[in-house]
Amino acid sequence: MELDIQAMRTTTPGCAGDVMHLNNAGASLMPSPVLEAIKEHLDLESRIGGYEAAVEAADAIEGFYLHVAAMIGGHPDEVAFLDSATRAWLAVFHAMDWKPGDVVLTARSEYNANMVSFLHAQRRQGIELQLVPDAEDGTIDLVALAAMIGPRTRLICLSHMPTNDGLINPAAMVGQIAAAHGIPFLLDACQSAGQMPLDVSTLGCTMLSATGRKYMRGPRGTGFLWVRRDWLDRLVPHALDIRSASWSGVNEYEIAADARRFELWEASIAGQIGLGCAARYALDVGIEPMWNRIRMLSEHLRSSLSDLSGITVHDRGTEKSGIVTFSHAMLSSPEIVARLRSVHSINTSVSACQLTRFALISGGTTHMVRASIHAYNTVEELDALIEALDAMTGNKGASLSHANKNDNKSPLQPSLGVEQ
């Protein structure tokens, strides 16, 4: 399938604006079909009422389950709609019947928010978190992972594409190891869903969580959870209501048989329709050709950044994603991001180093600039970023003479929006 870049840009209103958007790992620009579907449903709600609009939109709501399932190679009854990837991840993580001493294995590149959840469960429920060492390229060490599995191991968790490492963890190999030991495998596909082709059977995961706002190009406040059919009955949601269970008697209730056991009654119907539309749009455009273009563009950017004096690219991994992270020896990452936005109208983001990247933090780099590329971006846009960085770093002047490497430790202005 050929990728029609001009069509992608024409159907992306943000591409016609004055802003160059390189913050797709934060939130991508929505395409017109997604935006229109959301607006149409909100307009319907305003005219006939929210409950009544949901009845009329029944087919579009069901379309969410069909399109998301098709995008990841699953079944519609294995998919649940939630308001974020975090909510999806938490819903299934806390559906495990944790006992004191249960062990969770995860990579050193794990997402900071997931790390907080692990530690919270460790404090409240007595589980034990164990970090698997990195391989030489920064990905999870598969040999070490297999060796660390023991009788108390209850779950393997992995961020497929870490938030600011650029690397892609070998999820399918982790899935094979998990299956060989009979251990469930929870994959955080927050950055990979919509960016690269995903097939849950090939990945070998038991559960998968993702967001709508990143590479899927859906609306904010949306996410989804996928749970393999044979594991649904083994997971009891932490919270239930009349969406996830039915009250069958004074002291009786029955949990939904499918993945909708993880949903709650109240949800953004417009958001759900929009996310389903985004999944369908990605399938129609072609995830494989988008992925090929993202890789080409990101390698072009990494190569160009490496030619700039004072810039260090921090991406790891043998195979890399469209997330490119870097810092400057003299200018702080918050300052670079702020000037790119205010002076050059280029959107990037400040990304905090994972706490497990001790080498960077101990060297004074606690934050990095993250430029994240989607298929609708162009080489010309990336070259404009390089030109802006070259001008910025080559003309530091008096106003920047105070900056040094340790400025990466300085407090961030709220308007900069540290992205995770």
N, C-alpha and C positions, 0 to 999 in steps of 0.2 A: 504493500500500500504506500503510495506516494503522499508525502505530507505537503499540504498546500499552505505555506506560511502566510501568504497574503490573505487567504481566506480566514486563517486563524486571527490575524491582526485586525481584519475588517470586522470580525464578529466579537472583538474585544474592545469595548468602548474606551478603556483606559489607554490603549495604544494610540488613540487619536489625540490624547491630551498632551499637556506640557511636561508630564512627569515620566521619567524613565524608571520602570519598576523592576528592581533586582532584589526583591524581598519576598520571593515566592515560598521560601521555607517558613516565612511568617504567615502570610496570607496572599494568595495569588489574586490576580485580577479575574473577576467572573466574566464568562462569555455571555453574549446577549441572550441566548436561549435560556440560560439559568436565571438571569436577572428578570427576564420577561415572565417566566413561570412563577417566580416569587411575587412579583408585582401583581400579576393577574389574580393570584389566590388572595392576596391581601385586599385587593379591590373587591373581590367576591365576598370576603368576610365583612367588609365595610357595608356592602349593599344588602346582604341577606342574613348575616349573623355567622359567628364562628362555627357553631355546631352544624348548622345547616350547610355551610360551605364545605365542611369536611365530608358530609354525606355525598354531596355532588362531586367531590374530588376523589372519591373512593378508588377509582382506577389509577389515578396519578399517585396516590399514596401507595397502593400495591406495587406500582411501577418502581418505587424506591427499592423494595426488596428484590425484585427481579433484576434490575440493572446492576445493583451493587453485587449481588450474587454472581452475575455473569462476569463482572469485572475481575473477581478474585477466584473464579472457578468453584464456587460453593453452591449451596441450595438456598432458595429464598427462605425456607423455614429455619435456617441456621443464622439468619441475619436479624439484628436488633438495631433500632434507631435510638440514639442518645444525643444529648446536647453538646458533647465534646468527646475527643479521644480520651481525655483524662477520665471522664465519667464512665466511658466504656471499659477502660482498663481497670479502674477501681471496682466496677460492678462485678467483673469476673474474678479479679484477684481476691476480693472479700467474699466471694461465693465458695471459696475453698474452705473445707472444714479443718481449720488450722489447729494444731496441737502444740504445746510447748516442746521445743526441741526439733520441730520440723525445719528442714533446711531448704532455702531458696538459693539457686545458683544464678548468677548474672555476670555480664561482662563489665570490665572496668570502664567501658565507654557508655555505660547505661545513662539514660536521661536523668537529670537531676531530680525532677519531680517524682519519678519512679523510685529513686533512691530514698527520698523523704518518706514515701509510703512504706518501703521496706523497713526502714528504721522505726517508723511509727508502729508497724505490726510487730516488730521485734520487741519494742517496749511494752505494748499492750497485751500481746498474745504469746510472747515467748518464743517466736520463731527465730531462726538463725540465718543471717545473710552471709553468703560467702562469695567473694569476688574471684572470678576466674582470671588468671593472668592473660596479658596480651601476647599474641604472636609477634614476630619481628615487624610485621607491617602494621601493627596496631589493632588488628581484628582479634576476635576472641580466639584463644588457643584451643583448638579442638582436642588435641591430645590431653591437655591439662583438664579440660572439661570432662572428658570420659573418665579420667582417673579420679576426679573429685566426687563422682556420683557414688553415693553410699546408701545404706538401708534407711537413713533418715531423710533422703532427698525427696521432696514432695513436688517441686516445680522448678522448671528452667525458664527464665525470662530473658528476653533479648530485644534491644532496640535495633531494628533492621538497618536503618540509616541514622546514626547518632546526629544530634542537633548541630554540631559544629566540627565534626572530625573529617567530613568529606568521604569517609570510608563507607563501605558496604559490608556488613557482617555476613559471613557465610551461613545464612539462615537454613538453607536446605540441608547442609551438612550437620548443623545442630539438630535439625529435625530427625535426621537419621539416627543420631546418637540417642536422642530422647526416646525414639521408638524402640530402639534396641534394648533399652533399659526399662521400658514401660513407664516412663516419666512424662507427664503432661508438659506441653511447651506453649508458653504465652509469648506471642510475637507482637511487639509494638511497631506497627507499620505506618506511623504518623507521617513520616516523610516519604516513604516509598510508595504508598497508595496513590496512584495517578501519575507518579513519576516514572515507574518502571513496571513491566508486566509482572503480575502476581498470580500464582496458582497455589491455593492452599494445599492441594494434594502433593504437588512437587515440593513445596516448602516443608511439609510434614508437621505443620503446627497444629496444635489442638484448639487454640484460641487466637484471635487476631483482633487488634483494636486500631482504629484510624480516625482521622479528623476529616472534615469536609473543606476547611478553609485553606489548606495548603495546596499541594499539587493536584488535588481533585478539582480545584477551582469552584468549589461550592461556597455557600454562605457561612459566615461565622455562626457559632452557636449550634453547630451540627457535627455529628460523628456517628460511627457505627461500630458494632461488635459482631464478630463472627465466632460461632462455637460449633465444633464438629458434632454431628448428631449423636454419636455414641457417648458423648460427654455431657450432654444437656441434663440428664437425670442425676448426674453426680454432683452438680453444682446447684446450691441453694442460695438464691439471691439474698443479700443482706436486708433489702427492703422490698416489700410487696404492696401492691394496691389492686384496685379493681381492673387494671390493665394486665398486670402480670399474674393475677390469680383470681379465682372466682369463689365467692362465699356460698357454700353449698349447705349450710346448716348453722345452728346456733354456735357450735364449737367446731365446725368443719370448714375447710377451704381446700381448694385444689389449685396447685401451681400450673401455669400454662405449660403445655408439653413442648412447645418450640422455643426459639430464642427470644420471643417476645416476653418471656418471663423476666427479662432484664429491663423491660421498658416500664415507664410510669404513664398514667392516664394523660396527664397534661404534657403537651409538647408543642413545638412550633410546627404546625402543619405546613405552612409556607416553606419553612426551612427544610422539612423532610422532602417535600416535592422538589425543592431546588437541588437538594443533594442527589436525589434520584436522577434528575435531569442532568446534573454534572457527570454522573457515572455514565449515563447514556451518551453524552457529548464526547467523553473521553473514548468510549468504545467506537463511536462513529468516526472520530478523527484518526484513531489508531494509536494505542499506547506504545506499541513497539517502535514505530517511526518517531514518535515524540521522544522516547527514551534515547534513541540513536542520536537525535539532534541535541538533546540536553547534554549528552556526554561530549559531543563534538565541541559545543560552545564552552562547556566548563573547562575542557583541556586547553582551549584557546585562551581563556582568561587566566588559567594558572600559569601558562607559559609566558603570557604578557606581563603578569605581576612579577614573575621571577626576574624579569629584566629591569625592574625598577629598583633604584638604589634605596636601601633602607627598609624595603618591604620583605617580610618573611611570610611565606605561605605555610600554614600549619596543618594542611590536610594530610591524612594518613590513609593506609589501605592500598591494596594492589589494584582493585577495581574501585573507582571513585564515583560519587554521585554528583548532582548538580549544585551541591552546597560547597562553596569556596570560602575558606576562612583565612584571614591574614592579619598582620599587625605591622606597625611601623616602629622603627627603633627610637624615634624622637617624638612622634605625635601619638597622643592617646587615641584609642579606638572610638570613644565617645565623641571626641573632637572631630575625627575624620568623618564619622557618620553624620554629625550635625552639619558640617560644612558641605558635604556632598548633597545633602537635602536642601539646605537653605540657599546655597550659591549655585549649584549645578542642577538642581531638581532631579537628583538621582536617589532613589530609595534603596538603602541597604539597611542593615540592623547591627546593633551591638549584641554580641553573644558572649555570655559568661562561660569561661572554661569549666568543663566538668570537674568536680572536686577530685576525681581520680587522676586528673592530668597534673600530677604533682610537679613534673619537670618544668612545665610552663609556668605554673603559679609561683614556684620557688624562684624562677628566673625573673619574676616581676610582671609577667603577662597574665593578668587575671581575666581580661576581656579581649575579644577579637572583633574585627569587622567581618560580617558575614554577607557575602553577595551570593544570592541563590537564584539560579537561572531556570526558566521554563522554556518550552519549545517555541513560544511566540516571541521570545527575545531574539535579537539579531547581533551579528558580529559588529555592526556599526555601533550599536549601543554599548557593547563591551569595550570597544576601542574608545568610545567617549568617556567611559569610566576610567580607563587607563590614562587618558589625556588629562582628566580632572585630577587624578591622584598625582600625576607627574608635576602638574602645575602647583598643586598644594604642597607637595613634599620638596619641590625644588625652589620654592619661594617662601620659606618659613618666616623670614622677617622678624621684626622685633616682637610682634604680638604672639609669635609662637616660640620665641627663644626660651621661654620658661619651661616648655614641655620636655619631658624626658620619658624614658621607658616606664618608669614607675607611675606615670600618670594613669596607666591602665588600672591602677588601684583607686583612683579618685572616685568620689560619689557621682552617680549618674543623675543628670537632670531627668525628671519624669517624662518630659516630652520626647526624649530620645527613644524610649520604649525598648528596654532590654529584651531581646527575643530569646526563646528557649527552644 
